Amino acid sequence: ACGVPILNRGGRAYSSSGEPLRLMYAGRLQEKQKRISDLIKLADKLSALEVNYVLEIYGSGDAAAIRSYTSQLAGLDADTQRRVEFVGEISVERIRQKWARADVCLLTSEYEGTSVSMLEAMAEGCVPVVTAVSGTGAVIQHGENGFQHGVGALDAFAESISFLARRRDVLATMGRAAQLRVQEHHSLDHYVDWFVTLIPALWASPPRRWPTGRELIQHPASVRRFLDEQA
């Protein structure tokens, strides 16, 4: 789907049992597709389970949407509000630094390709807890290098996060498995190797005619003339 750089190939530290579990989301702040309000609902459920956590939310969205999310958060108890922070948009380099400190990557999307943000998080050893949509199934082995749950299944999300908060040893094991998965299948090195071999393979393929009867849409006249000459 996409190659991501592996900047830290060694071990990394995870939060200890006496520290808050560090949860993080990075991406577009929108309701359609991303279901950002589910993150706020999830925070409420985690507080009800007495999970010791902090949640940082990074990204950009329109002002009305962000006001809506902050208003929803303001309706929760003071302790939950203290644990959740809308940070806003930051640079790619800083996002990578944040992933290197986070324990868990959250993704509550209703639909998704193979999320680049998720791959970048896993490359830094974060454990993904995400919705079971098409793009996550090819990367995550449930219970081994992350957790997948149904869209809107926030009770299941909360249980998985609560488990990781109680079992920091399992958190570290799953984080290493997540990083290894990306190193072996989604690293930028592997992607470039594949892409470089793809180019000569395409050039070595015999030319293919444009399918008869298929209209060329929005092609400039020069392209039309070229294709007509090849026919």
N, C-alpha and C positions, 0 to 999 in steps of 0.2 A: 504493500500500500504506500509506504513512504519510508525512507531511510532516516534514522535519527542518529546524531553523534553520541558516542559512548565516551563521556569525558572522565568518568570515575570508574575504573575497572577493578578497584580494590574494595576492601570492606568499608562500611560506613556505620555510623552510630544511629541507634534508634532511641526514642524516648524510653526512660525507665519506668517501672511500675509506679513510682512515686510522682511522676510527671504527667501532665495532660497528654493524651494521645493527640498528635498533630494531624488534623484533617485539612485537605486543601482542594479547592476547585479553581481551575484556570480555563477561561474560555469566554464566549459571548454571554452577556447578561441579558437573556431573553427568555420569554415563557414558551413560545412556540419552539419546538424541538428540544431545547435545553432544560425546560421545566425548572427554572431556578427557584421558584417558590417551594419546590420539594426539598431543597437544601435547608430552608428555614423550618419546614415541618419536621425534617429529620433531626435538626438540632433540638427541637422541642421534645421529640421522642427520646433522644439520648439523655437529655436532662432528666426526664421522667424515670429513666432506668438508672440514674445516678452515675452515668459514665463520666469520667474525668477527661475532658476533651477541650480543644480549641479548634475553631474552623475559620480559615482564611479564604476569602473569595476574591479572585483576581479576574479582571476583564473589563470590557467596556460595553455600554448599552445606552439606549436613549434615556434622557433624563426622567421621563415619566415612568419608565419601567423601574429604574433604580429607586425613585421615590416610593413606588409601590412596594418594593421589597423591603426597604428600610421601615416603611410603615407597618408591614406585616411583622417584622422583627420587633418593633416597638410594642406590639401587642403581647409579646411573650414576657415571662418573668425576668426580673433584673439579672439573675445569675446567667440565664441563657443569653441575654443581650450582651453580657460581658464576655461571653465565650465566642461570639461570632463577630467577624470584622469584614466589612466590604472595603477592600483596599483600592480598587480601581485598576487602571491599566498601567503596566510596568514593562520594561524592556525584556526582550527574549533572554538576555544574559542573566538578568535578575530572576526571571522565572525559573531558570535552571538552578540557580542558587537556592531558591525557595524549595524546589522539589528535593534537593539534596538534604534539606532539613525536615521535610514533611515525612510522616509515617504512612499516610493513606491518601490515595488519589480518589476523588469522588466524581462520578459521572451519572447523572439522573436523566439522561436524554430519552426522549420518546422514540427517536430513530437516530441512527449515527452510522457513518462509515467507520473505517478504522481510525479512531481518533488519534491525531498526531500528539495532542496534549497528553493522552493516556500513555502513548509509547514513550514520550519524553520523560514522564513521571516514572514509568517502570525502568527506564534506562538509568535512573538515579536511585533505584531500589525501593520506590514507593509501592505499597500493596494496593492494587486497584479494587475498589468496591463499586461496581457499575451495573447499569441495566443490561439485561441479556438481549442485546440487539445485534443485528447482523455483523457489524464491524468488530464486536468484542469477542464473539464466539471463536474466531480463528486464532486468537492470541491468548485467551485466559482459560486455564484449566481450573474449574471451580474447586476451591478448597486446597489447591496446590500453589498457585502463584497469584491468586486473587479470588474474588467472589463475584458471581453474577446473580442478579435477581430480576424479577419481572418489573416492568414499568409501573411506577407508583407503589411498589411493594416496600413501603418504607419501614414497616415492622421488621421485615427480613433484613433490610439494610442495617437497621439499628442493632439487631441481634448479632450480625457479623462484626460490626464495629465494637460492640460490647465485648464480644469474644476476644478480639485483638487487644482491647484495652486490658483484659484480664490476663492474657497470655502473651506477654511481650517476647517470650522466646519464640513462639509461633510467628509472631509479627516479623521478627528478624529472618526466620527461615523462609517465610513466604516472600519477603522482600528480596532476598538473594535469588530465589527462584524466578521472580518477576524480572529482575535485572538480567539473569542468564538467558531467559527466553528472548529478550530483545537483543542481547548480544549475539545470539546464535541465528536469529531469523530476521531481525529488523534493523540491524546496525547500518550506518551510512556506508561502511566499508563493503558489506554484502550487497547493498543496493547499487553502489557504483560498479562493482564487479559484474553484476547482472546487467546493468544498463549498457556497459561497454561492450559486452558480448551480444547484446540485443541489436545494436546498430549494424554491425557487419552482417548479421543474420538477415536483417530486413533488406539490406542492399543486395544480398545474394539471392533473394527470392525473385521469381520471375515477375515481370510487370503484370498488373491486373487491370483489365478494362473496367471503366465505370459501368455499373449495372444498367442494362437497357431499361428505359422507362423511368429511371429515378431522376427526379428534377434536381438540378443544382440550385440551391437557395442561397441568396445573398453572396454569391461569388462574384468577384469583379470581372469585367469583360475580358481582361487579359488571361485570367484563368480559364474562362469559357473557351477562348480561342485556342489555348494550349491543348485542352482536352479534346476539342473538336479535331485538331490536327493529329492527335494520337489515335483517333478512332478509325 
